[in-house]
Amino acid sequence: MIVASIDPTSQAFAVGEVIGVMSAAATAIGALWWLTRSWRTQATPPGSDPSRALPCARRGNGPGSSRA
C-alpha cells in the first residue's frame, strides 16, 4: 500500500471511513446481541404455558370482574 497516494480530503476516502466505522459498529452491536441472548430469554418453568394461564381472566369473567 502506497501511503503517499491516499488523499484524506477526497470523497472516496470519506465514504470508506463511513463504511468502515458503520461495519465496525454493526459488528459490535451484533456481537453484543449474540452475547446477551441468554439474558433476554424469558425463564419459564417446564410444563407451564403462559398463554393458558388464567383463561377466565382474559374473557373478563374471572375473579374480580364486573360481570355477575
BAKOLZA-886867 format. One line per field, with one value per residue: residue number from 1; residue in three letters; x negated, y, z negated of N, C-alpha, C in turn. Coordinates in pm, whole numbers, padded with zeros to 5 digits. Example, Ala and Ser with C-alpha at 12.3 -4.5 7.8 and 13.67 -1.06 7.14 Angstrom:
<pts>
num	(1; 2) .
residuo	(ala; ser) .
nX	(-01319; -01285) .
nY	(-00569; -00225) .
nZ	(-00780; -00708) .
caX	(-01230; -01367) .
caY	(-00450; -00106) .
caZ	(-00780; -00714) .
cX	(-01320; -01290) .
cY	(-00330; 00003) .
cZ	(-00780; -00787) .
</pts>
This chain:
<pts>
num	(1; 2; 3; 4; 5; 6; 7; 8; 9; 10; 11; 12; 13; 14; 15; 16; 17; 18; 19; 20; 21; 22; 23; 24; 25; 26; 27; 28; 29; 30; 31; 32; 33; 34; 35; 36; 37; 38; 39; 40; 41; 42; 43; 44; 45; 46; 47; 48; 49; 50; 51; 52; 53; 54; 55; 56; 57; 58; 59; 60; 61; 62; 63; 64; 65; 66; 67; 68) .
residuo	(met; ile; val; ala; ser; ile; asp; pro; thr; ser; gln; ala; phe; ala; val; gly; glu; val; ile; gly; val; met; ser; ala; ala; ala; thr; ala; ile; gly; ala; leu; trp; trp; leu; thr; arg; ser; trp; arg; thr; gln; ala; thr; pro; pro; gly; ser; asp; pro; ser; arg; ala; leu; pro; cys; ala; arg; arg; gly; asn; gly; pro; gly; ser; ser; arg; ala) .
nX	(-00085; -00064; -00120; -00151; 00012; 00271; 00548; 00666; 00862; 01044; 01362; 01408; 01238; 01366; 01611; 01521; 01425; 01666; 01808; 01638; 01646; 01920; 01953; 01790; 01927; 02174; 02090; 02003; 02245; 02393; 02239; 02269; 02546; 02560; 02405; 02555; 02787; 02882; 02960; 03182; 03376; 03683; 03744; 03919; 04090; 04060; 04325; 04511; 04742; 04761; 04961; 05190; 05247; 05469; 05729; 05987; 05961; 05888; 06120; 06281; 06452; 06356; 06225; 06289; 06397; 06639; 06868; 07165) .
nY	(-00117; 00212; 00483; 00752; 00810; 00831; 01034; 01214; 01406; 01346; 01248; 00974; 00868; 00958; 00822; 00562; 00566; 00606; 00373; 00184; 00252; 00219; -00055; -00166; -00078; -00210; -00474; -00481; -00430; -00651; -00858; -00798; -00835; -01109; -01215; -01149; -01296; -01493; -01351; -01222; -01411; -01545; -01693; -01981; -02217; -02575; -02736; -02538; -02318; -02005; -01884; -02017; -01957; -01867; -01853; -01762; -01506; -01361; -01354; -01193; -01280; -01370; -01393; -01095; -00955; -00736; -00854; -01036) .
nZ	(00000; 00091; -00088; -00036; 00179; 00093; 00052; -00200; -00191; 00000; 00144; 00175; -00018; -00249; -00226; -00247; -00510; -00649; -00580; -00693; -00970; -01018; -00963; -01160; -01388; -01350; -01366; -01631; -01766; -01682; -01795; -02066; -02090; -02035; -02244; -02469; -02457; -02631; -02853; -02764; -02724; -02833; -03136; -03173; -03363; -03324; -03153; -03191; -03045; -02942; -02788; -02848; -03105; -03350; -03187; -03225; -03317; -03094; -02942; -03085; -03282; -03516; -03855; -04030; -03820; -03663; -03577; -03648) .
caX	(00000; -00142; -00053; -00162; 00114; 00404; 00590; 00766; 00967; 01131; 01493; 01394; 01178; 01471; 01707; 01453; 01426; 01803; 01840; 01558; 01698; 02053; 01941; 01737; 02036; 02272; 02029; 02005; 02384; 02428; 02171; 02336; 02677; 02538; 02352; 02653; 02914; 02932; 03024; 03309; 03475; 03771; 03739; 04050; 04070; 04104; 04465; 04602; 04775; 04812; 05080; 05306; 05260; 05594; 05807; 06109; 05928; 05884; 06256; 06348; 06548; 06278; 06238; 06268; 06457; 06763; 06984; 07226) .
caY	(00000; 00335; 00578; 00885; 00832; 00841; 01172; 01213; 01507; 01304; 01194; 00828; 00841; 00980; 00712; 00444; 00580; 00585; 00231; 00113; 00277; 00158; -00200; -00196; -00059; -00317; -00596; -00471; -00446; -00792; -00940; -00772; -00901; -01253; -01250; -01127; -01363; -01568; -01257; -01177; -01518; -01547; -01823; -02042; -02350; -02682; -02774; -02424; -02249; -01874; -01845; -02084; -01916; -01796; -01819; -01691; -01365; -01297; -01334; -01091; -01335; -01431; -01325; -00952; -00889; -00667; -00932; -01115) .
caZ	(00000; 00101; -00175; 00021; 00281; 00031; 00031; -00307; -00169; 00110; 00109; 00164; -00149; -00349; -00213; -00303; -00656; -00697; -00567; -00793; -01104; -01028; -00971; -01293; -01485; -01329; -01419; -01778; -01810; -01660; -01896; -02194; -02081; -02042; -02375; -02575; -02425; -02746; -02945; -02708; -02718; -02948; -03202; -03201; -03418; -03233; -03164; -03205; -02921; -02983; -02714; -02907; -03244; -03383; -03067; -03261; -03337; -02964; -02892; -03164; -03377; -03623; -03985; -04026; -03706; -03696; -03534; -03756) .
cX	(-00090; -00067; -00053; -00051; 00255; 00434; 00698; 00875; 01064; 01263; 01487; 01332; 01284; 01574; 01647; 01449; 01564; 01840; 01763; 01611; 01835; 02044; 01882; 01845; 02140; 02218; 02032; 02146; 02429; 02364; 02235; 02472; 02661; 02491; 02455; 02785; 02968; 02999; 03161; 03414; 03555; 03769; 03881; 04026; 04120; 04250; 04561; 04622; 04835; 04939; 05206; 05328; 05384; 05675; 05935; 06082; 05923; 06023; 06332; 06449; 06476; 06301; 06207; 06329; 06592; 06887; 07035; 07249) .
cY	(00124; 00445; 00717; 00913; 00844; 00988; 01175; 01320; 01465; 01246; 01042; 00789; 00854; 00867; 00585; 00448; 00553; 00438; 00149; 00129; 00211; 00006; -00243; -00182; -00171; -00449; -00595; -00490; -00590; -00883; -00921; -00840; -01052; -01295; -01235; -01198; -01442; -01476; -01216; -01286; -01519; -01686; -01870; -02182; -02457; -02719; -02658; -02359; -02115; -01833; -01911; -02044; -01828; -01759; -01743; -01542; -01292; -01268; -01230; -01147; -01409; -01358; -01176; -00882; -00828; -00743; -01016; -01258) .
cZ	(00000; 00026; -00113; 00123; 00223; 00003; -00076; -00290; -00059; 00057; 00093; 00030; -00258; -00345; -00273; -00454; -00712; -00691; -00671; -00933; -01121; -01038; -01106; -01400; -01472; -01383; -01572; -01831; -01793; -01762; -02033; -02200; -02099; -02182; -02487; -02548; -02543; -02848; -02896; -02701; -02846; -03008; -03232; -03254; -03321; -03259; -03178; -03069; -02957; -02909; -02771; -03051; -03261; -03259; -03102; -03280; -03204; -02910; -02970; -03262; -03489; -03754; -03972; -03906; -03744; -03650; -03647; -03711) .
</pts>
